[in-house]
Amino acid sequence: MKKGYDFSKGVREKFFRPDAKMNLPVYLDSDVLSFVEKIASSRRSDISAVVNRLLKSDMQLIEAAKYSTNHLFDRDGSHARRGSRVAFCI
């Protein structure tokens, strides 16, 4: 490596593309990977498609939980409906 570099003729943002899409690597634990591989194999699908389906399903569950919990309480924090229960917490 040189001690100094000449950037006087450099062009700023020459390779920048605002619409570029980056695919970031996701590292799964071995037990999770094994689980996903089994599902992918049985469905004749790739691992990425299975992981996306699982995550989208989780996203829907979280949104449903937000909606149901938001409607269980009034703005002051008191119970809007007595006896209502939330099946799971986030």
C-alpha positions as CSV (number, residue, x, y, z in Angstrom):
1,M,0.0,0.0,0.0
2,K,1.3,3.4,-0.9
3,K,1.9,6.1,1.7
4,G,-0.3,8.5,-0.2
5,Y,-2.9,8.5,-3.1
6,D,-3.8,11.2,-5.6
7,F,-7.5,11.7,-5.8
8,S,-7.3,15.0,-7.7
9,K,-8.8,13.5,-10.9
10,G,-11.4,11.4,-9.0
11,V,-15.1,11.7,-9.8
12,R,-17.4,11.9,-6.9
13,E,-20.3,9.4,-7.0
14,K,-19.2,7.9,-10.3
15,F,-20.7,4.5,-9.5
16,F,-23.5,5.6,-7.3
17,R,-27.0,4.4,-8.4
18,P,-29.9,5.5,-6.2
19,D,-32.1,2.7,-7.4
20,A,-29.5,0.0,-6.7
21,K,-30.8,-2.9,-4.6
22,M,-28.5,-4.6,-2.1
23,N,-28.9,-8.1,-1.1
24,L,-27.4,-8.5,2.4
25,P,-26.2,-11.9,3.6
26,V,-28.2,-13.4,6.5
27,Y,-26.5,-16.0,8.7
28,L,-28.7,-18.6,10.2
29,D,-27.9,-20.7,13.2
30,S,-27.3,-24.3,12.3
31,D,-30.6,-25.6,13.8
32,V,-32.6,-22.9,12.0
33,L,-30.8,-23.6,8.7
34,S,-31.6,-27.3,9.1
35,F,-35.3,-26.5,9.8
36,V,-35.6,-24.2,6.8
37,E,-33.7,-26.7,4.5
38,K,-36.2,-29.4,5.4
39,I,-39.1,-27.2,4.5
40,A,-37.5,-26.0,1.3
41,S,-36.7,-29.6,0.3
42,S,-40.3,-30.8,1.0
43,R,-41.8,-27.9,-1.0
44,R,-39.2,-28.1,-3.7
45,S,-38.3,-24.5,-3.1
46,D,-35.2,-22.6,-2.3
47,I,-34.1,-21.5,1.2
48,S,-34.5,-17.8,0.4
49,A,-38.2,-18.3,-0.6
50,V,-38.9,-20.2,2.6
51,V,-37.2,-17.7,4.9
52,N,-39.1,-14.9,3.1
53,R,-42.5,-16.7,3.6
54,L,-41.7,-17.3,7.3
55,L,-40.7,-13.7,7.9
56,K,-43.7,-12.3,6.0
57,S,-46.0,-14.5,8.1
58,D,-44.3,-13.2,11.3
59,M,-44.8,-9.6,10.0
60,Q,-48.6,-10.3,9.6
61,L,-48.8,-11.8,13.1
62,I,-47.0,-8.8,14.6
63,E,-49.3,-6.3,12.8
64,A,-52.4,-8.3,13.9
65,A,-51.1,-8.3,17.5
66,K,-50.6,-4.5,17.3
67,Y,-54.1,-4.0,16.0
68,S,-55.7,-6.2,18.6
69,T,-53.7,-4.8,21.5
70,N,-54.3,-1.2,20.4
71,H,-58.1,-1.8,20.5
72,L,-58.0,-3.5,24.0
73,F,-57.1,-0.3,25.8
74,D,-58.6,3.2,25.8
75,R,-56.3,6.2,25.2
76,D,-55.9,6.6,29.0
77,G,-54.6,3.0,29.3
78,S,-57.8,1.6,30.9
79,H,-59.4,-1.5,29.5
80,A,-61.7,-0.8,26.6
81,R,-63.3,-4.3,26.7
82,R,-63.4,-6.1,30.0
83,G,-62.4,-9.7,29.9
84,S,-60.5,-9.5,26.7
85,R,-57.2,-11.3,26.4
86,V,-54.2,-10.9,24.2
87,A,-53.0,-14.3,22.9
88,F,-49.4,-13.3,22.7
89,C,-47.2,-10.3,23.5
90,I,-44.5,-8.6,21.4
